[in-house]
Amino acid sequence: MGKEDGLVLGMRVAFEHAKISPDELDNPEWVSPTLIDHLARIRRRTESPILYTISPDGTPRHPHGDAVPGDSPHHVTRSFHKFGIDHYSGKVSSHTMACAVDVDCPGIPLRDFYWFAEIEMPGGGIGIYPHWHNPGLHIDVRPSDHYASGARWWRDRYGGYHQLHPGTLMMLMQEGLI
């Protein structure tokens, strides 16, 4: 059994978690099983649907929000959304899986969705996007030795990125953005 077979087996195991289905993602075979596991745990906590690329009724949610090929123009060169590239060098690597998704959780306040993600993935990257058409989160499982391991940020209405810290969270809550 080769490494590739192990990855496929790992994906089968990961997708057996409650409420996670491969048809929710554009390229489920290239999404990290660790990320799928974290998403399953967050989904169990919310007791609500977490929507990825397409909602159950077929409505587009986050186009290009999960795994995209390494040469995709939809994300920067080393994006954690990309598979088939090394996330450090940006060079082609056939064994690299995507380790990020963009998601929303209708019916759950964005601040609660953020806290559920924070509880379940303290070392992963979490970005808050209150101005998306469907406000939501970027969630990733970047390696612990990555220079930005555990990163927290938010994006404003103009596309600017800002570090997220307790004072910022309070401001976002007071302004009704999360």
C-alpha positions in Angstrom: 0.0 0.0 0.0 1.5 3.3 -1.1 1.4 6.7 0.5 -1.3 7.7 -1.9 -3.5 4.8 -0.9 -3.1 5.8 2.7 -4.3 9.3 1.9 -7.4 7.9 0.2 -8.0 5.6 3.2 -7.5 8.5 5.5 -10.1 10.5 3.6 -12.6 7.7 3.9 -12.1 7.5 7.6 -12.4 11.3 8.0 -15.6 11.5 6.0 -17.3 8.9 8.2 -17.7 11.6 10.9 -21.3 12.7 11.5 -22.8 15.3 9.2 -19.7 15.6 6.9 -20.1 14.6 3.3 -17.6 14.8 0.4 -20.2 16.4 -1.9 -20.1 19.5 0.2 -16.6 20.3 -1.1 -15.3 20.9 -4.6 -12.3 18.6 -4.2 -12.8 16.6 -1.1 -10.0 14.1 -2.0 -7.5 16.9 -1.7 -8.6 18.4 1.7 -6.6 17.4 4.7 -8.3 14.7 6.9 -7.1 16.7 9.9 -9.1 19.7 8.7 -12.1 17.5 8.1 -11.9 16.2 11.6 -11.7 19.7 13.1 -14.7 20.8 11.0 -16.7 17.7 12.1 -16.0 18.6 15.8 -17.0 22.3 15.2 -20.1 21.1 13.4 -21.1 18.8 16.3 -20.6 21.8 18.7 -22.8 24.1 16.7 -25.5 21.5 16.1 -26.1 23.4 12.9 -25.1 23.0 9.3 -21.7 24.4 8.3 -21.7 25.4 4.7 -18.7 25.2 2.5 -18.7 25.8 -1.3 -22.3 24.9 -2.0 -25.3 24.7 0.3 -27.6 21.6 0.3 -30.0 23.4 -2.1 -27.2 24.0 -4.6 -26.7 27.7 -3.8 -23.1 28.8 -4.2 -21.7 29.9 -0.8 -17.9 30.3 -1.0 -16.7 29.7 -4.6 -13.2 28.4 -4.5 -13.4 28.3 -0.7 -12.0 24.8 -0.3 -9.2 22.9 -2.2 -8.0 24.5 -5.4 -5.1 23.4 -7.7 -1.7 24.9 -7.1 -1.9 27.0 -10.3 -5.4 28.4 -9.5 -5.6 32.2 -9.8 -8.1 32.3 -6.9 -5.6 32.3 -4.1 -2.1 33.6 -3.5 0.8 31.2 -4.4 1.3 29.6 -0.9 -2.4 29.6 0.1 -3.5 26.9 2.4 -6.5 26.5 0.1 -4.1 25.0 -2.6 -3.3 21.4 -3.0 -0.3 20.0 -5.0 2.1 22.7 -3.8 4.4 23.1 -0.9 2.9 25.8 1.4 6.3 27.1 2.3 8.1 27.4 -1.0 5.1 27.5 -3.4 6.8 24.7 -5.5 4.9 21.8 -6.9 4.5 18.9 -4.4 2.2 16.0 -5.4 1.7 15.0 -1.7 0.5 18.3 -0.3 -3.2 18.6 0.6 -5.2 21.7 1.0 -5.5 22.6 4.7 -8.0 25.5 4.6 -11.7 26.1 3.9 -14.0 29.2 4.0 -17.3 28.4 5.8 -20.4 29.9 7.3 -22.9 28.6 9.7 -26.4 30.1 9.2 -28.5 30.4 12.4 -25.4 30.8 14.7 -24.1 34.2 15.5 -20.7 34.7 13.9 -19.1 35.4 17.4 -20.4 32.0 18.6 -19.2 30.3 15.5 -15.7 31.9 16.1 -15.7 30.7 19.7 -16.6 27.1 18.7 -13.7 27.2 16.2 -11.4 28.6 18.8 -12.2 25.8 21.3 -11.8 23.1 18.7 -8.6 24.3 16.9 -6.5 26.4 19.2 -3.4 26.0 17.0 -5.0 26.4 13.6 -5.5 29.7 11.7 -8.9 31.4 12.1 -10.0 34.5 10.2 -13.3 36.3 10.7 -15.0 37.7 7.6 -18.1 39.7 8.7 -18.6 41.4 5.3 -18.9 38.3 3.1 -22.3 37.9 1.5 -22.6 35.0 3.9 -20.5 36.2 6.9 -18.2 33.4 8.1 -14.7 32.1 8.9 -11.6 31.0 7.1 -10.3 27.9 9.0 -7.0 26.2 8.5 -4.8 23.6 10.0 -1.4 25.1 9.1 1.6 23.2 10.5 2.7 24.0 14.1 6.2 25.0 12.8 4.7 27.5 10.3 5.7 31.1 11.1 2.0 32.1 11.5 0.8 29.1 13.4 -2.3 30.0 15.5 -2.9 33.2 13.5 -6.1 35.1 14.2 -7.3 38.0 12.0 -10.4 39.7 10.5 -11.1 41.4 7.2 -12.8 44.8 7.1 -15.4 45.9 4.5 -12.6 47.4 2.3 -10.6 44.2 2.1 -8.0 45.2 4.7 -6.6 42.5 7.1 -6.2 43.1 10.8 -4.8 41.1 13.7 -7.5 39.8 16.0 -7.0 40.3 19.7 -9.4 40.6 22.6 -9.9 44.3 22.2 -10.7 43.9 18.5 -13.2 41.1 19.3 -15.0 43.5 21.7 -15.1 46.2 19.1 -16.5 43.9 16.5 -19.2 42.7 18.9 -20.0 46.3 20.0 -20.4 47.3 16.3 -22.7 44.3 15.7 -20.3 42.8 13.1 -20.0 39.5 15.0 
